[in-house]
Amino acid sequence: MSSTGLVDTRVTQPRSATAADSARLRWGRRFQHGGWFVAPFFVLYGLFVLLPVVRGLYLSLTDANISGDHTSFVGLANYREALRDDLVWSSLWHSVKFTLYVVPAIVVVALLMALIAHHAAHFKWVWRLCFFAPFLLPSAVIGNLWWWLFQPTNGMVNHVLGLDTPWLTQKSTALLAVVVATLWWTVGFSFLLYLAALQAVPQHLYEAAELDGANAFQRLLHITVPSLRNITGLVVALQVLASLQVFDQAVVMYQFGPGPEESTRTFVQYTLEEGFTNYRVGYASAISMVLFVIVAAVALGRMWLLRRREEGTIR
């Protein structure tokens, strides 16, 4: 009722929704439709990935032991000790050297295997099964199998090659033995990636090149290899990340030891020795944080290169 005695018939209009309200409504609808499906993943990711990383970072700043008693904060003392520890640098070099050996070998061998399986005229499934089957074996089986194959007297490697080389007891060949075992074991995964990528290469490119007089090697060099550039980058990135964390097969092949003259002690192995043999959980956590930074840098570098390539900045 207005002051003049007349009824106010004006209807109050609802206020227009702000940008914040619209965004809130949008996110609410998205979570309502798909959020509950991804919520279990985020819960498990937080429990088994994020929480251990945070816990490890905290322990790296303490002098914690394996019993968990009398833990005190020491700041960056563990990291300063790690920088002066010769075993940290030698074990890191062993992991890096292993990576430099095994990654190019896996790329080349996996590509050759994929070409054989892709162009085989008969029994393609047999080739695929034989190339991929070793990847399904556990690491303990791989370690014990190649420990026997590399035996100097009755091992199959020396018997086939006509040698009497003590592969597992000689410093110059100890790490090479781990490389060979790892190559045989893990190349099947990269082989599958290359095989799938080969099947996606347009066939008309090969037909046009053949009409132009290109031989098989030229078609491989100018069509196949450039077409597999992205998958090669993926294979290299995955293998680098896995190789820097090598542990299982090296430990099993050398009966849970560091190999002759500690030539096969990897970074992960030294971390576990400090944590579970010397009971220095805080120091082992600091070493593991160093490896975490290295692995994260490799992964982020791969993502940066991929983004620059997609933007056309690099070729």
C-alpha positions in Angstrom: 0.0 0.0 0.0 1.5 3.4 -1.0 1.2 6.6 0.9 -1.7 7.8 -1.4 -3.8 4.8 -0.4 -3.4 3.0 -3.7 -2.1 -0.5 -4.0 1.4 -0.7 -5.3 1.1 -3.1 -8.2 4.8 -3.1 -9.1 6.5 -6.5 -9.0 10.0 -6.7 -7.7 12.2 -8.2 -10.5 14.7 -10.8 -9.4 18.3 -9.6 -9.6 20.4 -10.9 -12.5 22.8 -13.7 -11.8 26.4 -12.6 -11.4 29.4 -14.2 -13.1 30.3 -15.9 -9.8 26.8 -17.4 -9.5 27.0 -18.7 -13.0 30.3 -20.3 -12.5 29.2 -21.8 -9.2 26.1 -23.2 -10.9 28.2 -24.6 -13.8 30.6 -26.4 -11.5 27.8 -27.7 -9.4 26.2 -29.3 -12.5 29.5 -30.7 -13.6 30.1 -32.3 -10.2 26.6 -33.6 -10.1 26.9 -35.3 -13.5 30.5 -36.6 -13.3 32.0 -35.7 -10.0 30.9 -38.7 -8.1 32.5 -41.0 -10.7 36.0 -39.4 -10.3 35.7 -38.8 -6.5 37.0 -42.3 -5.6 40.1 -41.7 -7.8 40.9 -38.4 -6.1 40.5 -40.0 -2.7 42.8 -42.9 -3.6 45.3 -40.5 -5.3 45.4 -38.4 -2.2 45.9 -41.3 0.1 48.5 -43.2 -1.8 50.3 -40.5 -3.8 49.9 -37.0 -2.3 50.0 -38.0 1.4 53.1 -40.2 1.1 54.9 -37.3 -0.8 54.0 -34.8 2.0 55.0 -37.4 4.7 58.3 -38.1 2.9 59.0 -34.3 2.7 58.4 -33.9 6.4 60.6 -36.9 7.3 63.4 -35.5 5.1 63.6 -32.6 7.5 64.0 -34.7 10.6 66.4 -37.3 12.0 63.7 -40.0 12.1 64.8 -43.6 12.5 62.9 -46.8 11.6 61.5 -47.1 15.1 59.9 -43.7 15.0 61.2 -42.7 18.4 63.0 -39.5 19.4 62.4 -37.7 16.1 63.6 -34.1 16.0 63.6 -31.4 13.4 66.9 -30.9 11.6 66.0 -28.7 8.7 68.1 -29.0 5.6 70.9 -31.0 7.3 70.0 -34.2 5.5 70.1 -32.5 2.2 73.5 -30.9 2.9 74.8 -34.3 3.9 73.4 -35.9 0.7 75.2 -33.3 -1.4 78.5 -34.3 0.3 77.8 -38.1 0.2 79.9 -39.8 -2.5 77.6 -42.8 -2.5 74.7 -40.6 -3.5 76.5 -39.3 -6.5 77.9 -42.7 -7.5 74.5 -44.4 -7.2 72.9 -41.6 -9.2 75.6 -42.0 -11.9 74.9 -45.7 -12.1 71.2 -45.0 -12.6 71.9 -42.4 -15.2 74.4 -44.6 -17.0 71.9 -47.4 -17.0 69.3 -45.0 -18.5 71.7 -43.9 -21.2 72.3 -47.6 -22.2 68.8 -49.0 -22.0 66.6 -46.2 -23.5 68.2 -46.0 -26.9 68.4 -49.8 -27.1 64.7 -50.1 -26.3 63.7 -47.5 -28.9 65.6 -49.2 -31.7 64.8 -52.8 -30.8 61.1 -52.1 -30.1 60.8 -50.3 -33.5 62.5 -53.2 -35.3 60.2 -55.7 -33.6 57.1 -53.7 -34.5 58.2 -53.5 -38.1 58.7 -57.3 -38.2 55.3 -58.0 -36.6 53.6 -55.4 -38.8 54.9 -56.6 -42.1 55.0 -60.4 -41.4 53.1 -62.3 -44.1 52.0 -65.2 -41.8 51.4 -65.9 -38.1 51.4 -62.3 -37.0 49.9 -63.3 -33.7 52.9 -65.5 -33.0 55.3 -62.6 -33.5 53.2 -60.4 -31.2 52.9 -63.0 -28.5 56.7 -63.9 -28.5 57.7 -60.2 -28.4 55.3 -59.2 -25.7 55.3 -62.3 -23.4 58.4 -61.5 -21.4 56.8 -58.2 -20.2 54.3 -60.2 -18.3 56.8 -61.9 -16.1 57.5 -60.7 -12.5 60.8 -58.9 -11.8 61.9 -61.7 -9.4 61.6 -64.3 -12.2 63.5 -62.0 -14.6 66.3 -61.5 -12.1 66.8 -65.2 -11.3 66.4 -66.3 -14.9 69.2 -63.9 -16.1 71.3 -64.7 -13.1 71.4 -68.3 -14.4 71.8 -67.3 -18.0 74.9 -65.2 -17.2 76.7 -67.9 -15.2 80.3 -68.2 -16.5 80.4 -72.0 -16.6 76.9 -73.3 -17.4 75.2 -70.2 -18.5 73.5 -70.0 -21.9 74.9 -66.6 -22.8 78.5 -67.7 -22.7 77.6 -71.0 -24.3 75.9 -69.4 -27.3 78.6 -66.7 -27.8 81.5 -69.1 -27.2 82.9 -67.0 -24.3 83.8 -67.6 -20.7 83.1 -64.0 -19.4 82.3 -63.7 -15.7 79.4 -61.2 -16.4 78.1 -60.9 -12.9 81.4 -60.8 -11.1 83.3 -58.4 -13.3 82.9 -54.6 -12.8 83.1 -53.8 -16.5 80.2 -56.1 -17.5 78.0 -56.1 -14.3 75.8 -53.1 -15.3 75.7 -54.3 -18.9 74.2 -57.6 -17.7 71.4 -55.7 -16.0 70.8 -53.7 -19.2 70.5 -56.8 -21.3 68.0 -58.4 -18.9 66.0 -55.2 -18.7 65.9 -54.8 -22.5 64.6 -58.4 -22.9 62.0 -57.9 -20.2 60.6 -54.4 -20.9 60.9 -54.0 -24.6 57.5 -55.6 -25.2 55.6 -52.6 -23.9 57.3 -50.2 -26.2 56.8 -52.7 -29.0 53.0 -52.6 -28.5 53.1 -48.8 -28.7 55.1 -48.8 -31.9 52.9 -51.5 -33.4 49.7 -49.6 -32.7 51.3 -46.4 -34.2 52.4 -48.3 -37.3 48.9 -49.4 -38.0 47.7 -45.8 -38.0 50.2 -44.6 -40.6 48.2 -43.9 -43.9 48.9 -46.6 -46.4 48.6 -44.2 -49.4 51.8 -42.5 -48.3 53.8 -45.7 -48.9 52.0 -46.3 -52.2 52.8 -42.8 -53.5 56.4 -43.1 -52.4 56.7 -46.5 -54.1 55.3 -45.0 -57.3 58.0 -42.3 -57.1 60.7 -44.9 -56.9 61.5 -44.9 -53.2 63.0 -48.1 -51.9 62.1 -49.8 -48.6 64.8 -48.0 -46.6 63.8 -44.6 -48.0 60.2 -45.2 -47.1 61.2 -46.2 -43.6 63.4 -43.1 -43.3 61.1 -40.5 -44.8 57.6 -41.8 -43.9 57.7 -44.3 -41.1 60.2 -42.6 -38.7 58.6 -39.1 -39.1 55.1 -40.5 -38.6 56.2 -42.2 -35.3 57.8 -39.0 -33.9 55.2 -38.5 -31.2 55.1 -42.1 -30.1 58.9 -42.2 -30.0 58.8 -39.2 -27.7 56.4 -41.0 -25.5 58.5 -44.1 -25.4 61.6 -42.2 -24.5 59.9 -40.3 -21.7 58.3 -43.4 -20.2 61.5 -45.4 -20.4 63.6 -42.6 -18.9 61.2 -42.3 -15.9 61.3 -46.1 -15.4 65.0 -46.5 -15.9 65.9 -43.8 -13.3 64.0 -45.8 -10.8 65.6 -49.2 -11.7 65.8 -51.5 -8.7 64.2 -54.9 -8.8 66.1 -56.8 -11.5 69.5 -55.3 -10.4 69.0 -56.4 -6.8 67.7 -59.9 -7.6 70.4 -60.6 -10.2 73.1 -59.8 -7.6 71.5 -61.7 -4.7 70.4 -58.5 -3.0 73.8 -56.9 -3.1 75.4 -53.9 -4.9 77.3 -56.0 -7.5 81.1 -56.2 -7.9 82.8 -53.1 -6.4 79.3 -51.6 -5.9 79.1 -51.1 -9.7 75.3 -51.8 -9.9 74.1 -49.9 -6.8 71.3 -47.7 -8.1 69.9 -44.6 -6.6 66.7 -46.4 -5.3 68.8 -49.2 -3.9 71.0 -46.8 -1.9 67.9 -45.1 -0.6 66.5 -48.4 0.7 69.8 -49.3 2.2 69.9 -46.1 4.2 66.3 -46.5 5.3 66.0 -50.2 6.1 69.6 -51.3 6.6 71.1 -48.3 8.4 67.7 -47.3 9.8 68.1 -43.6 8.8 64.6 -42.9 7.6 65.0 -39.1 7.6 68.2 -39.3 5.5 66.6 -41.8 3.1 63.6 -39.6 2.7 65.8 -36.7 1.8 67.6 -38.8 -0.9 64.2 -40.0 -2.2 63.1 -36.3 -2.5 66.1 -35.7 -4.7 65.0 -38.5 -7.0 61.5 -37.1 -6.9 62.7 -33.7 -8.1 64.7 -35.3 -10.9 61.8 -37.5 -12.1 59.4 -34.5 -11.9 61.8 -32.4 -13.9 62.0 -35.0 -16.7 58.2 -35.3 -16.7 57.6 -31.6 -16.8 60.3 -31.2 -19.5 58.4 -33.7 -21.6 55.1 -31.9 -21.2 56.8 -28.6 -22.1 58.3 -30.0 -25.3 55.0 -31.5 -26.2 53.2 -28.2 -25.7 55.7 -26.3 -27.7 55.4 -28.8 -30.5 51.6 -28.6 -30.6 51.9 -24.8 -30.7 54.3 -25.1 -33.6 57.2 -23.4 -31.8 59.5 -26.4 -32.3 59.4 -29.2 -34.8 
